Amino acid sequence: MKYLNKYIYILCVVLIALGSSCKKGLDYENTGAINPKNVWTDSVLIKAYLNDVYGGLMPGWPLGSGASADEGINGSGGNLGNFQQGIVNVTTNFTNLNYTYIDKTNYFMDQLANVSESVLSPSTKNRLVGEAKFWRAWTYWGMVSSVGGVPLILHTQNGNDLSLLKVARNKTSECVAQIVKDLDEAAAVLPPNYSGTDYGRINRAAALGFKARVLLWYASPLFNAANNQSRWENAYNAAKAAVQAADAAGFGLFENYRLIWYSRNKEQIMTRQYYYPDSYMNFAPIRPIAFTNGSTNNDQPILPLLIAYPKRDGSPMQFDKNQLSNPAYNQQFLTDFYTNRDDRFYATIWCGGTVYPTPDVNTLGMTSPRSRTYWQAWTWKDAATPSTIVPAKSNALFSGISPIVQNGDENGVTGFFQRKGLDTTLNSTNLVGVASGSKSWFSPMRYAELLLNLAECANETGRSNEALTALYAIRKRAGIAPGAGTNYGVTATGLSDIRMAIMNERQVEFAFEGFRFNDLRRWKRYDILNAQTTRRGLLLMLNKGQALPGNTDNIMTASVRTKFSAVIVENLDKTASTNQMYNLTLNHWFNSLNPAQISIEPDRLPQNTEWGGSFDPLQ
């Protein structure tokens, strides 16, 4: 293995071992096959078994997930999710209880108990058990966070005794206690970090960081309706321990936010490395059509995210849509919007009217990499006024306006695209890295999360100064100026204001990394989406009478910006046949259990109360 994710060859050997042993009745023994029992006498195969668990559970880039909250939109609109529209049903909003990897980790640990020291040293065995316990906890939390308590199964089940296979749902509190126990025991035996071929395996900081994440959720309003302060104190202690363990192991904020996802670095507590050919990443879905091949238009940033990033002095981006008709206000808004944002904005969002950061040389007449501007902007039609703008059904066309078309390419409905982690070394004909290999890593847990988890827990337990110190560190890394008060633009004081500041910081720090919708859920703040009413867009509109921009013009240039105005599209999902709006239910915070699974064991798998059952996920 070059790195952890390169497990496929060895895994194939394990699969052969588990599926190709010889059978009696033949005149010879097939010595080319491996007996499954021999796996536990070979340290390489033992590790390969666990690598299979890593391969199945380590998260990857969640492309397209931004559309679940107020981050982005996929395609040409008109595809707001049913749940976001308030369309819920017990038969569709359910979670399957999947024990595949719990079975695998239980079996692994049970088998490892009998492995001799001649095969694995005690320290190696303990470490591998610790990794397995982490992944068992990870899998259990995936279900518990969705539905509440689930049946706890901690050892290999005996398939010959059907009565032992029927396990009832445990209380949520019992499941959380077991998850925390697994993570504590894992942290006690895991090393601070890894190097060489073992880099990427679960380390102590990951175990403690995940414990802090779980306890933060358990203290949040989703699970803690009574705001039990002891839960917040437990979460704070866990978050503090995670940061201390990470610090001791050499983790920290990587200096350049844009480059977090392109190399092995100190920010990455957990890491999934992509490389060709074994585990490549295809970023086609988030690239504009002129720079992609077979997929496009996912995670186009929408107005709430575009406005959420602060300015370089840390102050909020000033935005008043009622003043956009004032040319002076509109121009100042565009100047601040494009040229005066913190570093994370430019690392996460590609803006139409700038150079797309890939080496495509045959697109739009390019003669060398990154040489020409790609325009995602619109022009007025003769009869149009700003008040008449409503989206049409397809091709990013809106009533009264037309897209600026280059080389016959029409795509996108917002004029912005997601670029976080994008492999900028690959062109549109080589998206899977056949020649050079994909250059992107995904970090499902990074040091910034540990800091913001600590900030949230510190604030909720009366440690506001500690919470603000963590916020300052995050903002300093984002390139925000410290200001006269060395507060990096954070003016919040008091519990509720600091809480909101942390919520806002998480929105921009973790944009498109799969956090936003889950955060809104654990805070029980779907009202934030409902208050937005619709998915809004910010269009860059060429002023009437202005000539079309050239492919050497750039929206970052002041003289070019004067030719444009900002215009708001009130509903990117409004078409000739639909008028989709946010209407998330505030009565369903947990999924239902799959009715088909309940029907197998209705007495042991009661449905959640909010879906008409008797099981209370808050117990």
C-alpha positions in Angstrom: 0.0 0.0 0.0 1.3 3.4 -0.9 -1.3 4.9 1.4 -4.2 3.5 3.3 -6.7 3.7 0.5 -4.6 1.5 -1.7 -6.1 -1.7 -0.2 -7.7 -3.2 -3.3 -5.1 -5.7 -4.3 -4.8 -7.2 -0.8 -8.6 -7.0 -0.4 -9.0 -9.2 -3.5 -6.8 -11.8 -1.9 -9.0 -11.7 1.2 -12.1 -12.1 -1.0 -10.5 -15.1 -2.7 -9.7 -16.5 0.7 -13.3 -16.1 1.9 -14.9 -17.5 -1.2 -12.5 -20.0 -2.8 -11.5 -22.6 -0.3 -11.4 -26.2 -1.6 -14.2 -28.6 -1.1 -14.1 -32.3 -0.1 -14.8 -35.0 -2.7 -12.1 -34.0 -5.1 -9.1 -36.2 -5.8 -6.7 -33.3 -5.1 -6.3 -30.2 -2.9 -6.4 -26.9 -4.7 -3.2 -25.4 -3.2 -3.8 -22.1 -5.2 -6.8 -21.3 -3.0 -6.5 -19.9 0.6 -8.5 -21.4 3.4 -10.5 -18.7 5.2 -9.1 -19.8 8.5 -5.7 -19.0 7.3 -6.6 -15.3 7.1 -6.1 -15.1 10.9 -2.7 -16.6 10.7 -1.4 -13.9 8.3 -0.8 -10.3 9.5 -1.1 -8.9 6.0 -4.5 -10.5 5.4 -5.7 -9.5 8.8 -4.9 -5.9 8.0 -6.5 -6.3 4.6 -9.7 -7.4 6.2 -9.8 -4.2 8.3 -8.8 -2.2 5.2 -12.0 -3.4 3.6 -13.9 -1.7 6.4 -12.0 1.5 5.8 -12.8 1.3 2.1 -16.5 1.0 2.8 -16.9 3.6 5.6 -14.4 6.4 4.9 -16.5 9.2 3.5 -15.5 10.9 0.3 -16.4 14.2 -1.4 -20.2 14.8 -1.0 -20.6 16.4 -4.4 -24.2 17.6 -5.0 -25.1 17.5 -1.3 -25.1 21.3 -1.0 -28.6 21.3 -2.5 -30.0 19.8 0.7 -29.6 23.1 2.5 -28.9 26.7 1.6 -25.6 26.1 -0.1 -26.3 25.3 -3.7 -28.5 24.1 -6.4 -28.1 21.1 -8.8 -28.9 21.3 -12.5 -31.2 23.9 -13.9 -33.5 24.2 -10.9 -37.0 22.9 -10.3 -35.5 20.0 -8.2 -35.9 21.2 -4.6 -36.1 18.0 -2.5 -39.4 16.7 -1.2 -38.3 17.0 2.4 -37.3 20.6 1.8 -40.8 21.2 0.4 -42.5 19.6 3.5 -43.5 16.5 1.6 -42.9 13.7 4.2 -44.2 10.2 4.6 -43.3 7.3 6.8 -42.8 5.1 3.8 -40.3 7.4 2.1 -38.5 9.2 5.0 -37.1 6.1 6.6 -33.7 4.8 7.5 -32.7 1.2 6.9 -30.8 -0.4 9.8 -27.7 -1.7 8.1 -25.4 -3.9 10.2 -23.0 -4.9 7.4 -20.0 -3.2 8.9 -21.0 -3.8 12.5 -21.1 -7.5 11.7 -17.7 -7.1 10.0 -16.1 -5.3 12.9 -17.6 -7.6 15.5 -16.3 -10.6 13.6 -12.9 -9.0 13.2 -12.5 -8.3 16.9 -13.8 -11.7 17.9 -11.4 -13.5 15.6 -8.5 -11.2 16.6 -9.0 -12.3 20.2 -7.6 -15.7 19.3 -4.7 -14.6 17.1 -1.4 -15.6 18.6 1.5 -13.2 19.4 3.6 -14.9 16.7 1.2 -13.4 14.1 0.5 -10.0 15.7 2.3 -8.4 18.6 0.0 -7.4 21.5 0.5 -3.7 20.6 -0.5 -4.2 17.0 -3.5 -6.3 17.9 -4.7 -3.6 20.4 -4.2 -0.9 17.8 -6.3 -2.8 15.2 -9.0 -3.5 17.7 -9.0 0.2 18.5 -9.5 1.0 14.8 -12.3 -1.5 14.5 -14.0 0.0 17.6 -13.8 3.4 16.0 -15.5 2.2 12.9 -18.2 0.3 14.9 -18.9 3.5 16.8 -18.9 5.4 13.5 -21.5 3.0 12.0 -23.7 3.0 15.1 -23.7 6.8 15.2 -24.7 7.0 11.6 -28.0 5.2 12.5 -28.5 6.7 15.9 -28.1 10.2 14.7 -30.8 9.5 12.1 -33.4 7.5 14.1 -32.4 7.4 17.7 -31.7 4.1 19.5 -31.0 0.9 17.6 -30.3 -2.7 18.6 -26.9 -3.0 20.1 -25.0 -6.0 18.8 -21.4 -6.2 20.1 -20.3 -9.7 19.1 -20.6 -12.2 16.3 -24.1 -13.6 16.2 -24.8 -17.3 16.1 -26.8 -17.9 12.9 -27.9 -21.3 14.2 -29.8 -19.8 17.1 -32.6 -17.7 15.6 -33.7 -16.4 19.1 -30.3 -14.7 19.5 -30.7 -12.9 16.2 -33.8 -11.1 17.4 -32.5 -8.0 19.3 -34.7 -5.2 20.4 -34.0 -1.5 20.0 -31.8 0.0 22.8 -32.5 3.4 24.2 -30.7 6.3 22.5 -28.9 7.0 25.8 -27.6 3.4 25.9 -26.4 3.6 22.3 -24.6 6.9 23.0 -22.9 5.4 26.1 -21.7 2.4 24.0 -20.4 4.6 21.2 -18.5 6.8 23.8 -17.2 3.6 25.4 -15.9 2.3 22.1 -14.2 5.6 21.3 -12.6 5.9 24.7 -11.2 2.4 24.4 -10.0 3.1 20.9 -8.3 6.4 21.9 -6.5 4.6 24.7 -4.6 2.3 22.3 -4.3 4.3 19.1 -1.1 6.2 18.2 -1.1 10.0 18.0 -0.5 9.8 14.3 0.9 7.7 11.5 3.5 8.0 8.8 4.5 6.0 5.7 2.2 3.4 4.3 0.0 3.6 7.4 -0.8 7.3 7.0 -4.5 7.8 7.0 -5.4 5.1 9.5 -7.5 6.2 12.5 -5.5 8.0 15.1 -6.1 9.1 18.7 -7.2 12.6 17.7 -9.8 11.1 15.3 -11.3 8.9 18.0 -11.4 11.8 20.5 -12.6 14.2 17.8 -15.5 11.8 16.9 -16.4 11.4 20.5 -16.6 15.2 20.8 -18.8 15.3 17.7 -21.2 12.7 19.0 -21.4 14.4 22.4 -21.9 17.8 20.8 -24.9 16.3 18.9 -26.2 14.7 22.1 -26.1 18.1 23.9 -27.7 20.0 21.0 -31.4 20.7 20.8 -32.1 17.7 18.6 -31.4 15.3 21.4 -31.4 17.7 24.4 -34.8 19.4 24.4 -34.5 20.2 28.1 -31.0 21.8 27.5 -29.5 19.5 30.2 -26.3 21.4 31.1 -24.4 18.2 32.1 -24.5 17.1 28.5 -22.9 20.3 27.4 -20.3 20.0 30.1 -19.5 16.4 28.9 -19.3 17.7 25.3 -17.0 20.5 26.3 -14.6 18.1 28.1 -14.6 15.9 25.1 -14.0 18.7 22.7 -11.2 20.1 24.9 -9.5 16.7 25.1 -9.8 16.3 21.3 -8.0 19.6 20.6 -5.3 18.8 23.2 -4.7 15.4 21.6 -4.5 16.9 18.2 -2.1 19.6 19.3 0.1 17.1 21.0 0.2 15.0 17.8 1.2 18.0 15.7 -2.1 18.8 14.1 -3.3 22.3 13.6 -4.8 24.8 11.2 -3.0 24.5 7.8 -1.9 28.0 6.8 -3.5 28.1 3.3 -7.2 27.2 3.3 -7.3 26.7 -0.5 -4.6 24.0 -0.4 -5.9 21.9 2.5 -7.2 19.3 0.0 -4.1 18.9 -2.2 -1.5 17.4 0.1 -0.9 15.5 3.3 -0.9 18.3 5.9 -1.5 19.0 9.6 -5.2 20.0 9.2 -6.4 16.5 8.2 -7.4 14.5 11.3 -9.1 11.9 9.0 -8.1 11.6 5.4 -9.3 9.9 2.2 -6.7 10.3 -0.5 -7.8 9.9 -4.1 -5.4 8.7 -6.8 -5.6 6.9 -10.1 -6.4 4.1 -10.9 -7.5 2.4 -7.6 -9.4 5.2 -5.9 -9.8 8.1 -8.2 -12.1 11.2 -7.8 -14.1 12.6 -10.7 -15.0 16.2 -10.2 -17.0 16.4 -13.4 -20.3 17.1 -11.6 -19.2 20.5 -10.2 -17.4 21.8 -13.3 -19.0 24.2 -15.9 -20.1 22.5 -19.1 -17.2 23.9 -21.1 -14.7 22.3 -18.7 -16.4 18.9 -18.0 -17.2 15.7 -19.7 -20.5 13.8 -19.1 -21.7 15.7 -16.0 -22.1 19.3 -14.8 -24.0 21.9 -12.8 -24.0 20.4 -9.3 -23.5 22.6 -6.2 -24.0 26.0 -7.9 -23.7 28.4 -5.0 -26.9 30.3 -4.2 -27.5 33.6 -2.5 -27.4 32.7 1.2 -24.0 31.1 0.9 -22.7 33.8 -1.5 -23.6 36.5 1.1 -22.5 34.5 4.2 -18.7 35.0 3.6 -17.5 38.1 5.5 -15.4 40.8 4.1 -11.6 40.9 4.6 -12.0 43.1 7.7 -14.3 40.5 9.2 -17.5 42.6 8.9 -20.6 41.0 7.4 -21.1 41.4 3.6 -23.6 44.3 3.4 -26.6 43.4 1.3 -29.9 45.1 0.9 -31.8 43.8 -2.2 -34.1 46.9 -2.0 -31.1 49.1 -2.8 -29.8 47.2 -5.8 -31.8 49.6 -8.0 -29.4 52.3 -6.8 -26.5 52.3 -9.2 -24.0 53.6 -6.6 -25.0 51.0 -4.1 -25.0 48.3 -6.7 -21.5 49.1 -7.8 -20.1 49.2 -4.3 -21.8 45.9 -3.6 -20.2 44.3 -6.6 -16.8 45.7 -5.6 -17.0 44.3 -2.1 -18.6 41.0 -3.3 -15.9 40.2 -5.8 -12.8 41.8 -4.4 -13.1 42.2 -0.7 -14.0 38.7 0.7 -12.1 36.4 3.0 -9.8 33.7 1.5 -12.4 31.0 1.9 -14.7 32.6 -0.5 -12.2 32.3 -3.4 -11.1 28.8 -2.3 -14.7 27.6 -2.4 -16.5 29.5 -5.1 -15.6 30.1 -8.7 -17.2 33.3 -10.1 -18.3 33.8 -13.6 -16.3 36.4 -15.3 -13.0 35.0 -14.0 -10.5 32.5 -15.3 -11.5 28.9 -14.7 -8.6 27.3 -12.9 -8.0 24.2 -15.1 -5.5 23.6 -17.9 -8.1 23.3 -20.7 -6.4 24.7 -23.8 -8.9 23.9 -26.6 -11.9 25.5 -24.9 -13.2 28.9 -25.8 -10.2 29.6 -28.0 -7.7 29.2 -25.2 -4.1 29.0 -26.4 -2.5 28.3 -23.0 -3.7 27.1 -19.7 -5.7 29.6 -17.6 -5.4 32.3 -20.2 -9.0 33.3 -20.9 -12.0 34.4 -18.8 -15.1 32.3 -18.8 -18.3 34.3 -18.6 -21.3 33.2 -16.6 -23.5 36.3 -16.9 -26.7 37.5 -18.4 -28.0 40.3 -20.7 -31.3 42.1 -20.7 -33.9 41.4 -23.3 -35.6 44.5 -24.8 -38.8 44.3 -22.8 -37.3 43.2 -19.5 -37.2 45.0 -16.2 -35.7 43.7 -13.0 -39.2 43.1 -11.5 -40.1 40.7 -14.2 -37.2 38.2 -13.7 -38.5 34.7 -13.1 -36.7 31.5 -14.1 -37.9 29.6 -17.1 -37.9 25.9 -17.4 -34.5 25.0 -18.8 -31.1 26.0 -20.2 -30.6 28.6 -17.5 -32.8 31.0 -19.4 -34.9 33.5 -17.5 -37.9 35.6 -18.6 -36.7 38.9 -19.9 -32.9 37.9 -19.9 -30.5 35.8 -21.8 -27.3 34.1 -20.8 -24.0 35.4 -22.3 -23.2 32.4 -24.5 -19.6 31.4 -25.3 -18.8 28.8 -27.9 -22.4 27.6 -27.9 -22.2 26.6 -24.2 -25.2 27.5 -22.0 -25.2 26.2 -18.5 -25.7 27.1 -14.9 -28.5 29.1 -13.3 -26.4 31.0 -10.8 -23.3 32.1 -12.5 -21.2 30.5 -9.8 -19.7 27.0 -9.3 -18.2 25.1 -6.4 -14.4 24.7 -6.6 -13.3 23.4 -3.2 -11.0 20.5 -3.6 -11.2 20.6 -7.4 -8.3 19.0 -9.1 -7.1 21.9 -11.1 -4.4 19.8 -13.0 -6.9 17.9 -15.1 -8.6 19.1 -18.3 -12.1 18.1 -19.5 -10.9 15.1 -21.5 -8.9 13.6 -18.6 -11.2 14.0 -15.6 -10.4 10.6 -14.1 -6.7 11.2 -14.0 -5.6 8.7 -16.6 -2.4 10.6 -17.3 -1.5 12.5 -14.2 -3.6 11.1 -11.4 -6.2 12.9 -9.3 -4.8 15.4 -6.9 -7.4 15.8 -4.2 -7.8 14.6 -0.7 -11.0 14.7 1.4 -10.9 15.2 5.1 -14.1 14.0 6.9 -12.7 15.5 10.1 -10.2 18.3 10.2 -8.7 20.5 12.9 -11.0 23.4 12.1 -14.0 21.2 13.1 -12.3 20.4 16.4 -11.9 24.1 17.1 -15.4 25.0 16.2 -16.8 22.1 18.2 -14.9 23.4 21.2 -16.1 27.0 20.6 -19.7 25.9 20.6 -19.4 23.8 23.7 -17.4 26.5 25.5 -20.0 29.1 24.7 -22.9 26.9 25.9 -21.1 26.3 29.2 -20.3 29.9 30.0 -16.8 30.0 28.6 -17.3 32.7 26.1 -13.7 33.9 26.0 -12.6 30.4 25.1 -15.2 30.3 22.4 -14.2 33.6 20.9 -10.5 32.6 21.0 -11.3 29.6 18.8 -13.3 31.8 16.4 -10.4 34.2 16.1 -8.1 31.4 15.1 -10.4 30.2 12.4 -10.8 33.7 11.0 -7.1 34.6 11.2 -6.4 31.6 9.0 -9.1 32.8 6.6 -7.0 36.0 5.9 -9.3 38.3 7.9 -7.6 41.3 9.4 -7.3 41.4 13.2 -8.6 44.9 13.5 -8.1 47.4 16.2 -9.6 45.1 18.8 -7.9 42.0 17.5 -11.3 40.4 17.3 -11.1 39.6 13.5 -14.5 41.3 12.9 -16.4 39.2 15.6 -18.5 41.7 17.5 -20.8 39.1 19.2 -21.2 39.2 23.0 -23.4 37.1 25.2 -24.5 33.5 24.7 -27.1 33.9 21.9 -25.0 36.3 19.8 -21.9 34.1 20.1 -24.0 31.0 19.3 -25.1 32.7 16.1 -21.6 33.8 15.2 -20.4 30.1 15.5 -23.3 29.0 13.3 -22.4 31.5 10.7 -18.7 30.5 10.9 -19.5 26.8 10.4 -21.6 27.7 7.3 -18.7 29.2 5.5 -15.8 27.2 6.9 -17.4 23.8 6.0 -19.3 24.8 2.9 -20.0 21.8 0.6 -18.3 19.4 3.0 -21.6 17.9 4.2 -22.1 19.8 7.4 -24.7 22.5 6.8 -27.9 20.5 6.6 -26.9 18.3 9.5 -26.0 21.3 11.6 -29.4 22.9 10.9 -31.0 19.6 12.0 -29.2 19.2 15.2 -29.9 22.8 16.1 -33.5 22.2 15.1 -33.3 25.3 12.9 -35.1 24.3 9.8 -36.9 27.7 10.3 -33.7 29.3 8.8 -34.5 27.6 5.5 -38.2 28.2 5.7 -37.6 31.9 6.3 -35.7 32.1 3.1 -38.9 30.9 1.3 -37.1 30.0 -1.9 -33.7 29.3 -3.3 -32.5 32.7 -4.6 -29.8 33.5 -7.1 -27.5 36.4 -7.6 -27.1 37.2 -11.3 -24.3 39.2 -12.9 -26.3 41.3 -15.4 -24.7 43.3 -18.3 -26.1 46.8 -18.2 -28.2 47.9 -21.2 -26.2 49.5 -23.9 -22.9 47.9 -22.9 -21.0 45.7 -25.3 -20.5 42.0 -24.5 -17.4 41.4 -22.5 -14.4 39.8 -24.2 -12.6 36.7 -23.1 -9.7 38.8 -21.8 -12.0 41.0 -19.6 -12.3 40.1 -16.0 -14.9 40.9 -13.4 -12.2 41.6 -10.9 -11.2 44.7 -12.9 -13.0 47.8 -11.8 -13.6 49.1 -15.4 -15.2 45.8 -16.3 -17.4 45.8 -13.3 -18.9 49.2 -14.2 -20.6 47.5 -17.2 -22.5 45.1 -14.9 -25.1 45.2 -12.1 -26.2 42.6 -9.5 -29.7 41.3 -9.9 -31.6 38.9 -7.6 -33.7 36.0 -8.9 -36.3 35.3 -6.3 -36.9 31.7 -7.1 -34.4 29.5 -9.0 -37.0 26.7 -8.8 -39.9 28.5 -10.4 -40.7 27.2 -13.8 -43.7 27.1 -16.1 -45.1 24.2 -14.2 -43.6 24.5 -10.7 -43.2 27.0 -7.9 -41.1 25.2 -5.3 -40.6 26.7 -1.9 -39.0 25.8 1.4 -41.6 24.4 3.8 -39.7 22.0 6.0 -41.8 20.3 8.7 -40.9 21.3 12.2 -42.6 18.1 13.6 -40.2 15.5 12.1 -36.6 15.7 13.3 -35.8 11.9 13.2 -36.4 9.6 10.3 -38.8 6.7 10.6 -37.6 3.1 10.7 -38.1 1.2 7.5 -41.7 -0.2 7.8 -40.5 -3.3 6.0 -37.9 -4.0 8.7 -40.4 -3.3 11.4 -42.8 -5.8 10.0 -40.2 -8.5 10.5 -39.9 -7.9 14.3 -42.6 -5.4 15.3 -42.3 -6.1 19.0 -38.5 -5.5 19.0 -38.4 -2.7 16.5 -41.1 -0.2 17.4 -41.5 2.9 15.2 -40.5 6.4 16.4 -43.2 8.4 18.2 -43.2 11.2 15.7 -44.2 8.7 13.0 -47.0 7.1 15.0 -45.0 4.5 17.0 -44.0 4.1 20.7 -40.3 4.6 20.6 -39.0 7.9 22.0 -35.6 8.7 20.4 -34.9 11.2 23.2 -34.8 8.5 25.9 
